Amino acid sequence: MPELPEVEALAGYLRERAVGRRVERFEVAAISALKTYDPPPSTVAGRTVTGAGRYGKFLDVRFDEGLHLVVHLARAGWLHYREAFPAATPLRPGKGPIAVRVRLDDGSGFDLTEAGTQKKLAAYLVTDPALVPGVAKLGPDALEADLPTFAERLRSRRGQVKGVLTDQSVLAGVGNAYSDEILHTARLSPFAITDRLTDDQLAGLHAATRTVLGDAVRRSMGQRAAELKGEKRSGLKVHARKGLPCPVCGDTVREVSFADSSLQYCPTCQTGGKPLADRRLSRLVR
């Protein structure tokens, strides 16, 4: 799933390539992906792209006259920028992975695509991003929150720190992959309980969050959209590295599996050498 660094890089790429260009055609191939009906998609044609940014993991493409295309890429969504499209024929609804296509006046443009069968990519055409329910519920941005805000937000929700750190209403932008990396850098168990964290542990977690996300943003900026997934994988130390040696201590990276997700961690760096039970209700002493 694209997280804060990748969405920030996609916004940066759109700022460099698409801003100032006029939309020739806005096409919706996956009707279920567009969650709004007013203003209608037809109003995008003829407008100029004026900017791009993000709200947590939501991408915000801005057009003149105050129109926004706000997109949540979900688990399998992505943005593919095309320097030229192969043909000007309209998209066929329900065919292929393309959900939305935006054609620009220089022949370039971008597709919003989603692989797999679980179609959860969501696009909203709105006059105010706050009208998007997911944006309205976001907590402070994980990369911008200062230490007092960060500590208050983490302590506001009692639970395992992995789950709280990825709760977008607590802090916006961190997902499964970067939460593994942040907790590894902070040397914290993913099952540590938030209201038991000391001030020093919270300060270390805050510093790790800024370091991991900041480094990922710096690595990603300037990359083409097609290169971002590889760049993300190359910077990971524990996430998706089950069975490989931890680059810090050499211990074997382990995994805890859940029904629809998993986490990875280093026992030596994070849990005092003890493996976590491979169930959500592990009773490992924290």
Number of C-alpha atoms within 10 A of each C-alpha: 16 25 22 27 27 26 29 27 24 29 23 22 19 21 18 13 14 25 17 17 19 20 22 18 21 19 22 23 22 21 12 15 20 20 14 15 10 11 13 11 17 10 13 23 16 17 19 21 22 20 19 23 19 22 24 25 27 27 24 23 22 24 23 15 10 10 21 23 20 24 27 25 24 18 16 16 23 25 20 17 22 16 13 14 13 8 7 10 7 12 17 12 14 13 10 13 17 23 26 22 21 19 22 25 15 13 14 17 24 19 19 23 21 24 14 10 8 10 19 16 23 19 24 22 26 20 17 12 21 13 12 19 9 16 20 12 13 19 18 20 20 23 22 12 18 14 15 11 15 23 19 12 19 22 19 13 18 13 17 16 25 22 18 22 30 19 18 22 19 22 23 26 30 25 19 19 21 24 26 27 22 26 27 27 21 21 21 26 23 25 20 19 19 23 14 14 18 10 10 9 16 22 17 18 25 23 16 20 25 17 15 22 23 15 13 21 19 13 18 24 18 15 17 15 22 13 11 21 16 10 15 19 13 10 14 17 21 29 23 18 18 17 13 15 16 21 13 13 11 12 16 18 23 22 22 18 13 11 7 5 8 15 21 25 30 34 23 18 21 19 21 13 11 12 17 22 13 14 11 13 9 11 10 13 9 13
